[in-house]
């Protein structure tokens, strides 16, 4: 007679082994019970050293070092249902950080209290709309950047934004919306930091070309030099657009909006145009939106000085 209990235990063991193979060798008590183990069987595995207790109710198959992804998964398990990876740990999941921070941060429900070594649990009053990243629930990329901005320095915030755009996990339009139409993030303390960084780098608050042109015209009249031509087409088949130019002096003024010149293909086009202008004997002055908007007098003086030097040499 076949002992069905042995068959049942073998099936349970197979399910547990398959679980460990696909979940970074980690399992929670609830998951183990759902797979068919009793509490006594769980305790026996811990006592004999087959399983290691990581946190209360969270276990790891013994053997080998715990990898970074397993550390994050363990934090989610100890947080319980509704837990999401957030802040710099979420930035690591998104590929915006090279290394996982020592203290993994999770965001849990308002009524949940979690205290455990090696992790930080935040009870946020801002709604979280989780996404799945590397198999784990995680804050979306906008919320991740805003969370990090609340506790990072400006260099770190800039690096997060740059990496997010370079990896194409976020679009400039999403950043602008987060800054100008914050909805659920209106009172998040990281949002003003992000808004200021975007403003400093010309993503938001930059004038459109017609506004910039009128401002430039007033400044140049004050410097007593002619106003340059705007939106000049130049090159073979008129393929290159020059922001402002004095064609007779071969002087071009390029205003580089950060959001419009960030991506590699855009930068390649900028370099191609700049090299073509240099080979043709043009003088090229580069300014970003911040300089044109907030340091306009200095920019106008530099352009005026260059204009006069080129005119004198003509």
Secondary structure, DSSP 8 states (H G I E B T S, - for coil): ---HHHHHHHHHHHHHHHHHHHTTTEEEHHHHHHTT--HHHHHHHHHTTSEEEEETTEEEESSS---HHHHHHHHHHHH-TT-EE-HHHHHHHTTSSSS--SSEEEEE-TT-----TTEEEEE-SS----EEETTEEE--HHHHHHHHHTTS-HHHHHHHHHHHHHTTSS-HHHHHHHHH--GGGTT-TTHHHHHHHHHHTTSSS---HHHHHHHHHHHHHHTTS---EEEEEESGGG-EEEEEEEGGGTEEEEEE-TTTS-SHHHHHHHHHHHHHHHHTT-EEEEEEHHHHHHSHHHHHHHHHHHHHHHHHH-
